[in-house]
Amino acid sequence: MVAVLNKKAFKLPRVEKEKFILLIHLGLNYNREQGVFSIKSCNNIEKLMDTIAGILNSEVVFLQSCTRCGKDFPCSDCKYNESCATKDLPFSCVCPQCLMDRKQFEQCLEKF
């Protein structure tokens, strides 16, 4: 089973104090009002994903955020999934719809 998480807000089951502190140190932020975690830092992303996977007893993948339209999408929707170096990590990318629109894609490239 694979858990697909949105880096902007996701819930985890209640964990002991030491595990919670570890999650915060690894780069998560916790919103007490909403009871959700979010990615604050990707510096220790592999360790963070391993820790979350251990908590959920499941493989963990994150949605990507499109740099062009802002939509969140899974890497499995992308035709470049097999060759991507940042697959399933909580980073930004260009969604398949924006990639298909050549004019939008060229405008996106001009920004870089």
N, C-alpha and C positions, 0 to 999 in steps of 0.2 A: 504494500500500500504506500502511496505517495501523498504527503501533505503539501498542498500548494498554498503558500502564504503571500499576503500582500505586505510589502515592506513598510507601508504607511500605518497599518493597524492590524494586529492579529492577537488572538487570545491563546493563552497556554493554560493548562491545568495548574492548580495551586501547587507550588513547590516549596520545599523547606528553605529556611532563611539563607543558608550557605549557597544553595543553588541559585536563588534569586540574586544574591550579591554577585555571584560569578557572571550571570547573564548581564547585569549592569556593567560590570568591568569589561566584558567582552564587546560591548557596544550597543546594548539595547537601552531604550528609554521606556519608562512605564508611566502611563497616564492613569492615576488612581480614580479619577472621576468616571472614566469610561471603562476602566479595567482592561486596557489593551496595551500591548507592547508595540514598539516601532523601532526600526533600525536607525540608530544615531550615528554609528561609525562602522565602517567596513574594514577597519584595520586588522581585525582578527576573524574575518568572515568564515574561514574554514572551521576553526575551533567553535565559533558560535553556531554554525549549522550542525556540527556534530553534537553539541550540547542540546540543542533544540530537538534534534532527531532522537536523542536518548530519552528526552522527556516525553516525546510523543510516541516513542517506539515505532517510528516510521521514517522513511526517507523524506527529506525536506527539500523543496524547491521554492524559489521566489518568483513572483510575477515581475516582469520588466516594465518600466515606464517609458512610453514613447517620447523621445525628445522633440518630436514635431507636433503631435496632437495632444499629448498628455495622457492618452489612454493606457491602462494597465493591461498587459497581455502575457500569456504563458509562452515560454520558449518553444513549446511543442507546436505552436502555430506557425513558426518561422521555417522557411525552406533552407535556411543556413544553419539550422540546429546542430547538425553533425560536425560542422567545422568551426563553430563558435567557441572562442576561448573563455567567454564569460557566461556561458549557458547556465541558466537556473540560479544565478547569483542576483542579489538585489541592486542591480545597476540600471542605467538607462540605455536604451537602444532605439531603433526605428521599427515601428510595428509593420506587419505585412501589408496593411492597407496603404500606409504612407510610402512603402517601398514600391508598390505597384504604380503609384501616381508619380511618374517620372518628373513632372514639373515641380511637384512639392519636394521630391527627393533632391533635385538639383538646387532648389532654394535652401534646403537644409544644409547641403554641403558648402554653400557659399558662406554660411555663418561661421564655419570652421576655417 
